[in-house]
Amino acid sequence: VIVKKTVAGRRFESSGASKAAARVIGLNVKRHNGLSYVWAQLLYLVGGVLLAGVTSQPTAYMGNSYLLPSVAVVVLGGTSLLGGRGFPLATVLAALFLRQLDQFVLALGVPYAVRTLVQAAAFIIGVAIYTIDWREVRRRFQEMSKSSSGKDHP
């Protein structure tokens, strides 16, 4: 809501989506990128304080188990790791999917390491889906099928 309904939010989104276009319309892209890191750090701080508040003995490493799932959710939601436009609804759906996948693996009674491997596999599949040029794969597959069918029938 803040990103879509406020001037500052739209400027933030435009500087992240296309730096060249943001420069053309007169935005200070370096300033907006720097401020995005500041806002992210403030949100991390709030998350860390909330996490420490629900535990009796907080440690510096207690958030490590949240790192892979959070990145996997963003990637599965369709947001590029290289920056650009994000999809909040798709990210929420990806979070629900990953949570259900985690609950399914937990119900199987496997160790924590296997749960982490399943999350990593989901992350790898998500990255593969968004980085593979599927038109090129289809073209190569069609070439292979034509060449193999040509060998069978001269």
Secondary structure as a PSIPRED ss2 file (coil, helix, strand):
# PSIPRED VFORMAT (PSIPRED V4.0)

   1 V C   1.000  0.000  0.000
   2 I H   0.000  1.000  0.000
   3 V H   0.000  1.000  0.000
   4 K H   0.000  1.000  0.000
   5 K H   0.000  1.000  0.000
   6 T C   1.000  0.000  0.000
   7 V H   0.000  1.000  0.000
   8 A H   0.000  1.000  0.000
   9 G H   0.000  1.000  0.000
  10 R H   0.000  1.000  0.000
  11 R H   0.000  1.000  0.000
  12 F H   0.000  1.000  0.000
  13 E H   0.000  1.000  0.000
  14 S H   0.000  1.000  0.000
  15 S H   0.000  1.000  0.000
  16 G H   0.000  1.000  0.000
  17 A H   0.000  1.000  0.000
  18 S C   1.000  0.000  0.000
  19 K H   0.000  1.000  0.000
  20 A H   0.000  1.000  0.000
  21 A H   0.000  1.000  0.000
  22 A H   0.000  1.000  0.000
  23 R H   0.000  1.000  0.000
  24 V H   0.000  1.000  0.000
  25 I C   1.000  0.000  0.000
  26 G C   1.000  0.000  0.000
  27 L C   1.000  0.000  0.000
  28 N C   1.000  0.000  0.000
  29 V H   0.000  1.000  0.000
  30 K H   0.000  1.000  0.000
  31 R H   0.000  1.000  0.000
  32 H H   0.000  1.000  0.000
  33 N H   0.000  1.000  0.000
  34 G H   0.000  1.000  0.000
  35 L H   0.000  1.000  0.000
  36 S H   0.000  1.000  0.000
  37 Y H   0.000  1.000  0.000
  38 V H   0.000  1.000  0.000
  39 W H   0.000  1.000  0.000
  40 A H   0.000  1.000  0.000
  41 Q H   0.000  1.000  0.000
  42 L H   0.000  1.000  0.000
  43 L H   0.000  1.000  0.000
  44 Y H   0.000  1.000  0.000
  45 L H   0.000  1.000  0.000
  46 V H   0.000  1.000  0.000
  47 G H   0.000  1.000  0.000
  48 G H   0.000  1.000  0.000
  49 V H   0.000  1.000  0.000
  50 L H   0.000  1.000  0.000
  51 L H   0.000  1.000  0.000
  52 A H   0.000  1.000  0.000
  53 G H   0.000  1.000  0.000
  54 V C   1.000  0.000  0.000
  55 T C   1.000  0.000  0.000
  56 S C   1.000  0.000  0.000
  57 Q C   1.000  0.000  0.000
  58 P C   1.000  0.000  0.000
  59 T C   1.000  0.000  0.000
  60 A C   1.000  0.000  0.000
  61 Y C   1.000  0.000  0.000
  62 M C   1.000  0.000  0.000
  63 G C   1.000  0.000  0.000
  64 N H   0.000  1.000  0.000
  65 S H   0.000  1.000  0.000
  66 Y H   0.000  1.000  0.000
  67 L H   0.000  1.000  0.000
  68 L H   0.000  1.000  0.000
  69 P H   0.000  1.000  0.000
  70 S H   0.000  1.000  0.000
  71 V H   0.000  1.000  0.000
  72 A H   0.000  1.000  0.000
  73 V H   0.000  1.000  0.000
  74 V H   0.000  1.000  0.000
  75 V H   0.000  1.000  0.000
  76 L H   0.000  1.000  0.000
  77 G C   1.000  0.000  0.000
  78 G C   1.000  0.000  0.000
  79 T C   1.000  0.000  0.000
  80 S C   1.000  0.000  0.000
  81 L C   1.000  0.000  0.000
  82 L C   1.000  0.000  0.000
  83 G C   1.000  0.000  0.000
  84 G C   1.000  0.000  0.000
  85 R C   1.000  0.000  0.000
  86 G C   1.000  0.000  0.000
  87 F C   1.000  0.000  0.000
  88 P H   0.000  1.000  0.000
  89 L H   0.000  1.000  0.000
  90 A H   0.000  1.000  0.000
  91 T H   0.000  1.000  0.000
  92 V H   0.000  1.000  0.000
  93 L H   0.000  1.000  0.000
  94 A H   0.000  1.000  0.000
  95 A H   0.000  1.000  0.000
  96 L H   0.000  1.000  0.000
  97 F H   0.000  1.000  0.000
  98 L H   0.000  1.000  0.000
  99 R H   0.000  1.000  0.000
 100 Q H   0.000  1.000  0.000
 101 L H   0.000  1.000  0.000
 102 D H   0.000  1.000  0.000
 103 Q H   0.000  1.000  0.000
 104 F H   0.000  1.000  0.000
 105 V H   0.000  1.000  0.000
 106 L H   0.000  1.000  0.000
 107 A H   0.000  1.000  0.000
 108 L C   1.000  0.000  0.000
 109 G C   1.000  0.000  0.000
 110 V C   1.000  0.000  0.000
 111 P C   1.000  0.000  0.000
 112 Y H   0.000  1.000  0.000
 113 A H   0.000  1.000  0.000
 114 V H   0.000  1.000  0.000
 115 R H   0.000  1.000  0.000
 116 T H   0.000  1.000  0.000
 117 L H   0.000  1.000  0.000
 118 V H   0.000  1.000  0.000
 119 Q H   0.000  1.000  0.000
 120 A H   0.000  1.000  0.000
 121 A H   0.000  1.000  0.000
 122 A H   0.000  1.000  0.000
 123 F H   0.000  1.000  0.000
 124 I H   0.000  1.000  0.000
 125 I H   0.000  1.000  0.000
 126 G H   0.000  1.000  0.000
 127 V H   0.000  1.000  0.000
 128 A H   0.000  1.000  0.000
 129 I H   0.000  1.000  0.000
 130 Y H   0.000  1.000  0.000
 131 T H   0.000  1.000  0.000
 132 I C   1.000  0.000  0.000
 133 D C   1.000  0.000  0.000
 134 W H   0.000  1.000  0.000
 135 R H   0.000  1.000  0.000
 136 E H   0.000  1.000  0.000
 137 V H   0.000  1.000  0.000
 138 R H   0.000  1.000  0.000
 139 R H   0.000  1.000  0.000
 140 R H   0.000  1.000  0.000
 141 F H   0.000  1.000  0.000
 142 Q H   0.000  1.000  0.000
 143 E H   0.000  1.000  0.000
 144 M H   0.000  1.000  0.000
 145 S H   0.000  1.000  0.000
 146 K H   0.000  1.000  0.000
 147 S H   0.000  1.000  0.000
 148 S H   0.000  1.000  0.000
 149 S H   0.000  1.000  0.000
 150 G H   0.000  1.000  0.000
 151 K H   0.000  1.000  0.000
 152 D H   0.000  1.000  0.000
 153 H C   1.000  0.000  0.000
 154 P C   1.000  0.000  0.000
